[in-house]
Amino acid sequence: GGTGIVATYDYHDETGKLLYQVVRLQPKTFRARRKNDKGEWTWTMGSTRRVLYKLPNVLVETDPVVIVEGEKDADNLRKAGVNATTCPFGAGKWDKTYTQLVAGRSVVVIADNDEPGRLHMLQVARSCFDAGCKVKVIAKIDGVPEKGDVSDWIAANPGTPISALLYKVEPFSIEMLRAPSPEPGVTVVARRVK
């Protein structure tokens, strides 16, 4: 019940300066805000530079950089000692400027268990692959339901080392872009028009 802020996720530049915050609201929506010249929050991004979540950490921590869909998943992987990140605003919002921040590194891209998540994983993997990254992917997380994610896997496997999830990686290949969905029948073929 209720409305309001459920969680805030800070996005910093390479030097640790706060650029903006992604805010999770109830009911579940996400908005971004930044500090204006007076130090007050404003709900407009303007020309604010967009960066990867936990960028200062990502740059100095060891490979692989694990890219997931959402700050909550990145935080949960970080608690398990993984160099995890995400881009702001979820599936389909990857930008080449994010790729430049990890160019040439070893990355693992984990899809949420749904079609938007799989398509996002392929978009991110292709972008990183084209930038000279060594790319591995997890196209489907075993043991979690449709629309499930890394956080669901962690919750369903208490005490299990995160390596049990990460060992399921497979090397990314361009052929994956042509492959059908892992589970035909759950593909979204139409979008409901509001």
N, C-alpha and C positions, 0 to 999 in steps of 0.2 A: 504494500500500500504506500500511499503518499507520493509526493513529488520532491524534486530537489536533486542536489549533487550527491552521487553515490561514490564516485572516485575521481581523482585528478591525476594526470600523468604529465610530468614536466618534460619538455624537449629543450635540450641545450645545444649550443654550438660547440666546436672543437675546444674552445677555451673554458667551457663550463658556464658560459653566460646563458641565462634563461631566455629563450626566444619566444616560447608560447607554451600553453597548456592545453591538452585535450581533456575534456570534462565529460564523464559519463553521467547522464541524468536518468532519473526515474520518472515516467516509463523509459525503457532502454532506448536512448538516443545519445549521440555524441556531438559535441560542439567544441570549437576552439576559441580560446581567448588569449589575449596578450596584455602586457602592461603598456599603458600609454605614457606620454612624456611626463605626466604627473604621478606616475606610479600606480595608477588605478587600472583595474581590469576593464578591458573593452572586448566585446564579442565580435570584433571584426579583425580579420587577419591582414588585410591590405596587402602590401608587398613583402610581408614578413617571410624570411627564408624558411622553407620547409626542410627538415632534416630527419634522419633516422632516430628512433627512440633510443635513449641511453648512448648517444653518439660518443661522448668522451670515453666511456668504458669500452665500447666496440673498437675504437681505434687502438687502444693499448692492450687489450686482452688477447689471449691466444686464439688461433683458428681451431676449429671452424667457427665462422660467424653463422649462427642459426637464425634464420629469418622465418617468423611466424606471422599469423594474421591476428594482430591485436596485442595491446599493451599488457593485459592480464596474463596472457600466455607467455609473453616475454619475461614478465616479472617472475612467474612461477618457475620458468626454466633457469632464470638467474639465481633464484634461491637454491637451485640444485647445482650451481657452479658452472652453468653453461653461458657462453658469450652470446646472448640472445638479443634480438632486436625486432622491430616492426616498423612499418611506415604509418603515418597518420591516416586515419579514416578508413582503414580496412581494405577488403578485397577490391581489386580493380583500380587502386589508387597509386600504384607504384609509378615512380618517375625516374627517368635516366639520371637525374641529379643524385638520387639515392644510390644508384649503381656505382657512380663515380666514387662514392665514399668507401666502397668495399672492393673496388677494381683490383684484379690480380690476386685476390685472397681466396682461401678455401671457404666455401659457403655450403650450408645445408638449408634447403627450403622445405618447410613442412606445411602441407595443405590441411585445411579444415576438411572434415568429411562431408562436403557438399559440392555441388557443381561450381558455384562461385569461388569456393576455396580452391578447387582443383585448377580452375582457369587462372586464378591469381598466382598460384604456385608456378604454373607454366610461364606466365608473363614475367615473373621475377627471375625464374631460373634462366629463361632465354636472355633476358637483359644482362644478367651477371655472366652467363656463358660468353656472350658477345664481347664483354669487357675483360675477357681473359681470366675469369675466375674458374677455379676447379669446383664444379657444381655437382652436388648430390641432392637427391630429393626423397621425401616420403610422400607418396601420392595418396596413401590411405592409412589412417591410424587404426591399427587393429584393436578390437576390444572396446571401442566406443561407438555410440549410435550415430545414425545419420545426423549431420550438422554438429557432431561432436568435434572436440578440439584437444590440444595438448593439455589444457587444464583439466578436462574431463578424464583424460588418460591418467594424469597424476593422481586425481582424486580416486579413481577406480583401482589404483595399484599402490596403496600406501606402503611405504618402506621399500619399494622396488627401486633400484638405482635407475637413473634416467638413461643410462647406457642400454638398458633393455628396450627402450623406445628407439634410441638413436642408431642401434646396430642394424635396424631395418632399412637403412638408406640404400638407394641404388643410384648409380651414376646417371646424370642427366644426359639425354641425347636428343638431337633435333627430331628424331622419329617420334618422340613422345608428343610432339605438337600435333601429329597426325593421328595419334592413337585414340580409340574411342574411350568413353568414360570407363572407369574401373568396374562400375556396376550399371550396365544398360538398364533403362527403366526408371532410373532416378534422375535422368537428365532433364533439366528445365527446358521445355520446348516453347513455352509461352509465358508471358508475364501478364499478371492481372492488371488491367487498366483501371486506374482509380477514377 
